[in-house]
């Protein structure tokens, strides 16, 4: 007989979980492992709500096993450490992003690309090395190997900083990897949502001249006045798109809905790079000559490894980069998911876990 989440480990835990494809979240008592010699346990203070949480609780990717407790943008304070932990002490502010495990020995792990490890263990809904399932940050506490624990910069807010553990690294990593982090570069950001608004902030901090592309003019003032983008283009306006043809060194495309990318390839200079971080559910159409003629590149990027995620947090703290958030109590989470589905948030929900999650 299968072991229940409540009894498979010795340390009681409490959170919110979805139990079927309705995605409705409700209280769940489960358990976490005892603190191992290299483990860090921490009380969760805040947890961001990512759009992938919504996909997961509804099993829209077809890989969810229930019950599932989402959340991979966790920040908190250390309450216990193992006997061989070297990097952290009780009372430290820490974070955990999308990963809590990897094989630590493959080619990807050897170069700090744990996010591409074929045996990676994600923060929730994955099978850990001991055969038990991982539970995420919509819960009271977390335990993980210190390798996957991130040091939280002193001057980085906990609530508005939490989404950086996904949205921040998802946009920072491709800017660095594809060489789009040089001052004076001309960069585009497609879409101004949870990822896009952080991408604008990251690109500006690198010293880029930033153009925001959106399907409607409604986000023009937001882009130019508050996020300090340099230009705004309505991507459905052919005349506006023509005005930026051949001008950009790179574009970060954050849109997850199916959309044409040919217009954005036209906006690139020769040898320009279009990097996808959104994940449309249908294949993209790319004309070969749109790449060949200008030696252009279409690439993709996932999150980052642990070393790079720490680098990103330190960069964000140095440059005052946070996400724009709406902080909500955990009993609001189902309403937050409904609003997220309608894009009715500017731009990220963050759960005030410590002040609202109470065991029943």
Beta strands, then each sheet from edge to edge (+ up, - down):
strand 1: 11-18
strand 2: 25-32
strand 3: 39-49
strand 4: 74-81
strand 5: 93-96
strand 6: 99-101
strand 7: 121-122
strand 8: 141-145
strand 9: 150-151
strand 10: 186-190
strand 11: 209-214
strand 12: 231-234
strand 13: 248-253
strand 14: 268-276
strand 15: 297-300
strand 16: 325-328
strand 17: 348-352
sheet 1: 1+ 2-
sheet 2: 8+ 3- 4+ 5- 9+
sheet 3: 8+ 3- 17+ 16+
sheet 4: 6+ 7-
sheet 5: 12+ 11+ 10+ 13+ 14+ 15+
end
